Amino acid sequence: MRLTVNGLTQEAAARPGQCLRTLLRDLGWFGVKKGCDAGDCGACTVYLDGEPIHSCLMPAFRAEGRSVTTIEGLSGPCAPGEGVPAQFHPMQAAFLAAQGFQCGFCTPGMIMTAAALDPSRRRDLGTALKGNLCRCTGYRAIRDAVAGVTHVDAGAEGDPVGRNLPAPAAAETVSGRARFTFDTAVEGLLHLKVLRSPHPHARIVAIDRAAALALPGVVAVFTHADVPGRRFSTGRHEDPRDDAADTLILDSVVRFVGQRVAAVVAESEAAAEAGCAALAVTYAVRPAVTDPDLALGPGAPLVHDSADRPGADAPPLHVHPNLAAEVHGEVGDVAAGLAQADHVYEGVYHSQRVQHVHLETHGCLGQIDADGRLSVRSSTQVPFLTRDALCTLFDLPRDWVRVSCGRVGGGFGGKQEMLTEDLVALAVLRLGRPVKWELTRQEQFIGTTTRHPMRVRVRLGATRDGRLTAMALDVLSNTGAYGNHAGGVIHHGCNEVLAAYTCPNKRVDGYAVYTHTLPAGAFRGYGLSQTVFAMESALDELGRMVGLDPYELRRRNAIRPGEPMVSNSLEPHDVAIGSYGLDQCLDGVEAAMKADAGQAPPGPDWRVGTGMAMAMIDTIPPRGHVSDARLLLEPDGTYTGRVGTAEFGNGTATVHRQIAASALGAAPERVRIVGADTDHVAHDTGAYGSTGTVVGGQAVLRAAQALAQAILSAAAARMGADPAACRLAADRVETPAGPVPLADLGPIAAEGRAEGSPRSVSFNVQAFRVAVHPRSGAIRILRSVHAADAGTVINPMQCRGQIEGGVAQALGAALHEEVIVDGDGRVVTQSLRGYPIPACADVPETEVLFADTHDQVGPLGAKSMSEAPFNPVAAALANAIRDATGARLTATPFRPDRIFGAVMAALGEDACA
């Protein structure tokens, strides 16, 4: 067939059943993204004869003789692989000016849709953009871009820190030239597909591969008989012993519906899928348990029996074999504290499974490189830890394995796992050919990880003047079939939620339980969103009993500088209050909410209420988080920074450039940051726990300071001057004997390392005003305010976007997102259509306030802020609904039927009639 793409006539042979999206990518137009393959996300939007369409829904053969425009050709005709255009389309320029993106995976499709809107439709973006989803931004920056609002101040002079500078890859992102994991062409590429278990628990008796191997195009079939016998954890931490080594690449026992059973490698995805369908597997089905309470009962089916329990390096075998991890501790005497209290409140709260829904699914591409090494290009937050795990699994030296990232299309903790790289590496090492495995959206739901569902019981005691006398948490976490992050999440979820408040008596009992269900894993907030929902809801009820305003209740009990941070132990730790902005956050949110307190309800049947919640989080994970950075003065007088941190919408590339430029006295445009490649630096623990700025940025700062000193010394030696008398300028060194151009000094290199200790804390306060319709359970958010204590804000525009995106994602989790697992352990939720994440129309504008603080721990006074905004949202919303209706919602999501039921229970049937 022949078609015109971006003004270029191209010929292609469409495969049977092929959609236009994959055909365009086969032709080299990588700006067309895959997010769903079902027309749900809009990432694949192109123009067909001038009309925007979702190319994943269009059969490729129907484009014959027609004209197609992709994001690459929006500003004019071009050829595949051409660089950034000399002139942008006005909508591309608008997204640049407003920085209407974070990870950028949705951006090409979003711009294509927005550029096709006539002025009248731009006035109702909620409707106009309903077919395009963004998981990162919260949509405000996108709405601003379409409206022509400018946020970037790239032309301003002075210190780069504190300025709204654009992302280094901004031009590539809006033009579709940014390269994500699979945006590359590889000769001789094989495709991997996986057969998954239909049973929640079974032993594999036999796998007959003969029929699969006989199919045209099938190259190999791998089963549990073909993999190393070494167990590992898919969860990645600096210390591998933090996670249970309970997983094999392919196992002879399956423990959840959707677990990998066998892998087929073929010349095409279609052949690999056909090979999976042709496999004949005989299972011996075993009893299963899907409920964590039942899993801890006597005689419960064991998820991991004595023969396949975690090894010696993993957490020890607990009292019950289905107990993956536990945490217990008490400070003071909680029973006595409750007895002394004038008011006691107890409540039980439930948080559901939530999917990350990063628009770029998990996947990687592996091959043997020109040096004979295993090279893996992956969509990961942890390239170095993944490399180390592959080396251990396959007994390979570190320098024989390279793991790198392109741009990563979102993560939110979900890519702090090794979920595809192990199987691809196995195939590459066995076959010696390049192998690709890209998960479908369905596989993302049934075969990766979710947030840990939790049941949290809270007991609180307080005096009549609102001083806390006792705080107790009892937490049950369902970690699923494998213990990746089981211990870390239960410990973290039970830590800062208590440490945020001063109270003499505290107790925690936490249990992470194995069940025959989809594994849970790392998710934004890492356990705190679940426990903060419970604690802040309970505090709201306690405040009502005492008769205290919710802001005042928290002021009286929140931790203050100089007070010890205590959760459930008095053991020494490395966390301190490096700066304190909680008081400013509480004051700012309270004042903002009072400014329009008389806001009218939408109608006579609506009830209006307000609610707030706060949260504290450590700025760095415990037990080590290392980052290395290397900065080089190039021979042309510019700078190149090499870091290990992955850029996946967290903004680290921007922040690292600003930090380096500030320390070097250089214009940011003269600093290039190259990241996420194990060949670049010695080590980087990974971009998780909001450490890209506070750990990775600290390493960059130290490298830049060392390089600045080396440059001054080199210039001084050349001119016979004292280095202390020299000054580093934009493109030269000023010495007493005259200027020395930087181009005359390079190359000069310097390195910096950050160990991730000591650690500080940051604070977040969220408030909502809502209107609730009792008869339907409908809810409208009338006002949203969020205050953040982020220390020195390196890039306010970017940090505000992180907060808006975190609030939007948390609203989705609070209101409607839920991964449903039936009683047989089967994931019912398997598509974006069945799991609606917030669209543009669903997200209210959030007013973002920053506390004015300067942290003593973080680089240049900065603190972390990527995951923290998520944590207080559900509680603040629940408290607002309680204020409006008198109904206390104790389980997320707050669907209309739950709101209706709770209101009816609280107010009676007459209120809902």
C-alpha positions, 0 to 999 in steps of 0.5 A: 500500500502507498500513503502520505505521511507528513508530506512524504509518500511511503510504501508499506505492507500492512500485516493482517489485523495491523492497526495504523499506529503500529504501521506508522511506528514501523515506518519510523514515526515514533511520536505515535505512542502506545498507551492502551490499544483500545482508543482510551488514552489518546496517546496515538492521536494522528490526523487522517486527511486532516481529521484527528483519530486514535490510530490504534483503532484504525486498520492500517489498510484503510490509510491506503492512498490517504494523508497522515500527519503525526506530531513530527509533521505538525509544523510542516513536512519532514522525514522520519528521524529528522531533528527538532523543527526550526519552527514549531506549530503554535500549539507546540509553542504553547505547550513549550511556554506553559510546560504542559507536560511532565513525563511527556508520553501523552504529549504528542497525542494531547497536542494533536488533539488540542491543535485541531480544536477550533476556538469555541471548543477550546472553551470547554476543554473538559469535553474537547480533551475527554479522549486524551489522558494524562497521568502526570500533570493534573491537567492545569498546565495543559489547560494553560497551554491551550489558553496561551498562558506562559509560565517559562521564564527562560530569558531571565538572567541571574541564578538559575535556582528558583526560576521557572526554567524549561525541561532540557528535553522540552523541544524534543517532547513537544515535537515528538522527537523525545525517545522513550523505551521502544522509540528505536529501530533494531535489526533482527528483533525478536518478540517475547510474549508470555502465557499466564496462569488461569489459576490462583494456585497450582503446580505445573505438572507438564508443559508441552511445547511441541505445537508452539515450536512447530508454528512459523516464526516461533524461535524458542519456548522457555519454561521453569526448566530453563531458568536459573534456580536462584530466587530474587525479589522483583522489588528493588532496594539498595540492600537486596535483603530489604525484600523477600527473595521469593520469586523465580524467573519462571516457577513450577508453582503459580501463586496468582491468576496472571503469573508468568508460566512460559515465554515464547520468543518469535519473529513477530508479536503475532507469532509469539502470541500464537505460540503462547496459545499453542502451549499445552499446560497440565496443572495440579490445582491447589487450594488458594486463599485470597483474603488476608484475614483468612490467610493468617488463620489456622490451616490456611493454604500456604502461599509459600511452603517450606520448600520455596520460602525466602532464603537466608538473606530475606526477612525470617520465617515468621510465626505464620508462614503466610506472614510476609513481614510485620512491625510491632513497637510501643513507646510509653503505655497506650493502654494507660494513655487511653485510660487517662483520656477525656475523649477516645475515638476508634475507627477502622478504615479500608484502602483499596488496590490502585494501579499506577497507570503510567501511560508507558507500560512496563517493558524492555529491549535487550541485545548483545552489544558490539562489545559482547555485553548484555545491553538492556534498554528498559522503562525503569526507575532503577537501572543500576539495581536492575543491572545488579539483579541481572548480574546476580541471577545470571552470574555475570560480572557487572561490567558485562551488563549495561542497563539504560533508559530512554525517556521513561513514560511515568512510574509512580513507584511501579517501575521500582520493580524488575518485571520484564528485564529478567525474562528478556535477559534470559532470552537474549543470553540463550538466543544471542539475538535482540529481544523485545517485550512490551506489556499490553495494558491488559497485562499491566493490570493482571501481571504487574503490581498495585498499591497495597490494599490495607485495613487500618484500625486507629485508636486515639485518646485526647484530653478535653483541651485536645492534647493527644494522650495515646495513638495506636495503629493496627494495620493489615496489608495484603501484599499478594502472592509475593513479598516485593516491598511487603516489609518496606511498605508496612514499616513506612506506612506505620512510621511518619503517620505517627512521628508527625504528632507529639504524643507520649504513648504510641503503639503499632502492630502491622502485618503484611500478609501473603495471599494468592492474589496479584502482588502489591508493590511500591506506589506513590506514598509507599504505604502512607496514603493508606495510613494517613487516610485512616489517621487524619480521618480519625483525628477529624472525628476526635476534633469534633468530640473535643470541639476543636477546629481541625487546624487548631487540633493539629497545631496543638499536637503536630511535631515542632522543631526541637522535639524528638520524632518518635513513631513506635521506638526510641531507637536512634535514627538519622531523621531530623527536621532540616527545616520546618514549614508546617506552621506556614502550610496550616496558616496558608491553607486555612486563610485560603479556605476562609477567603471564599467561605461563603461559596454557594452550593450548586443547587438547593439540594446540595450540602456544602462542607470543608475538610483538611488533612496533613501529612509528613514524609521523610525526604529519603528512604532508610538503609541507604540511597546512593547517587553518583554524578560526574561533570565534565568541562568540554573542550568547547567550553560547555558542560556535560553532566552524567547522572544515574537518575532516570527522568520519568516526569519527576523533573530531575533532569531540569533540577540537576541542570539548574543546580549544576548551572548555579554552582558553575556560574553558567547559563543553564543552556550551557549544561547538558545532563545525560542520565539513567545509564549504568555506563555513565557513573559508578552507581545510583540507587534509583529515582524513587522515594522522591530522591531525584532532587535531594540525593541525585541533586546533592551528588550533582551539586558536589560534582559541580562544586568540585569541577568549579574548583578544578577549573579555577585551579587550572586557570590560576596555574595557567596565569600564575595566579592564586585560585582564591583570586579567580572567579568563574564566569559564564564562559571564562575564568576571570583572573588578576592577569586577565580572562581565560576562556573555558574553551582553553581549559577543557576537558576537566572532570569532577565527580560527586557522591551523595549517601542519602543520610542524614534525612529531613522531613517535608510536610503537606496540607490539603483542604477541600470545599465540596458539595454533596448531593445526598439523593444521588451520592454525587460530589463536586469539588468547589475548592482545592488548596494544597500547601507544601513545605518543599524547602528551597523550590528549585523550579516553582513551575515544575514543583507546582506541577508535581503537586497538581499531578499528585493531587489529581492522581490521589483524587482518582484513588479517592473517588473512583479508581479500584482494581477489583479482584474477585473471590477466585483471585482474578483481576476483573479490571483489565482496561482503562475503560473499566478503570477510569483515571481522571480526565481533564473534566474531572480534575479541579484547579488546585491552588498551590502554596509553598512554605518559605523554608531552607532545608539544612540537609537537601541541596541548596536547601531543597526538599523532596516533593514528588510523592508527598502531595498524594498522601493527605488527599483522601482524608481531606476529601473524606473530612469535607464530605463528613462536614457537609453531610454528617456521614463518615466514609471509612473506605475508599473509593468514595463512589456515589453509591457509598456516599448515598449509603453513608449519608442515609445511615447518618441522616436517615432516609428522609434526608435522601428522599 
